[in-house]
Amino acid sequence: MSPPSESAILNAFLLQRHQSVISLPEFTALFPSQHRQNPQVKRLHRTIQASHADLCAGLAKNIELECRLGVRTIAKAKAARNKSRLLTRQELIEQQTFGNFDRYQVSLNDVLECMQVAIDKQQIVLEELDTSCREKLAAMRSTIDDMSDLRYGKLDNLEQDTREELENLRATCEDVLR
């Protein structure tokens, strides 16, 4: 035997228990004896029965509507779950490589492009540093060569040239240390 449906459970719980409205003799017995013969009691009983019937009809419609919406919601959830299970080969590689990031979905191609741009920028910076270092080394060698001329007395304006060369050497060393 299959389990009862959502509709059957809701109908049994909400409608079948309350289908029977109290009969007119039982209803009139609830009033004091002096009011039991009043025609308003019968009218009140019919009004309550009609209101109860309308309420039960509306409740039955709402149960049916909720059951249809529930079936649609379940179908949508299953479809979404099945769709999320179908990963492309690239998505599977990305998941295995980078882990499962639900918030930030970045494709492997995007990551590779960003890495290539970063590599190119670093190569440019390294080339600039290499050029700068070569220039500073050449300036230091020139200064040292000029200083060796001091030892052999080859400079004409010894004091002025010495100060300039020492200042150049100090400036170059400071640039290299920065």
Residue pairs with C-beta under 8 A, 6 or more apart in sequence:
4 12
5 67
6 66
6 67
6 70
7 63
7 64
7 67
10 63
10 66
10 67
11 60
11 63
14 59
14 63
15 56
15 59
15 60
15 63
18 52
18 56
19 56
21 48
21 49
21 52
24 42
24 45
27 41
27 45
27 48
28 36
28 41
28 45
29 36
31 38
31 41
35 41
87 95
90 107
90 108
90 109
93 108
94 106
94 107
94 108
97 108
98 106
98 111
133 176
136 172
136 175
136 176
139 168
139 172
140 169
140 172
140 173
143 165
143 166
143 168
143 169
143 172
144 169
146 155
146 161
146 165
147 162
147 165
147 169
149 155
150 158
150 162
155 161
155 162
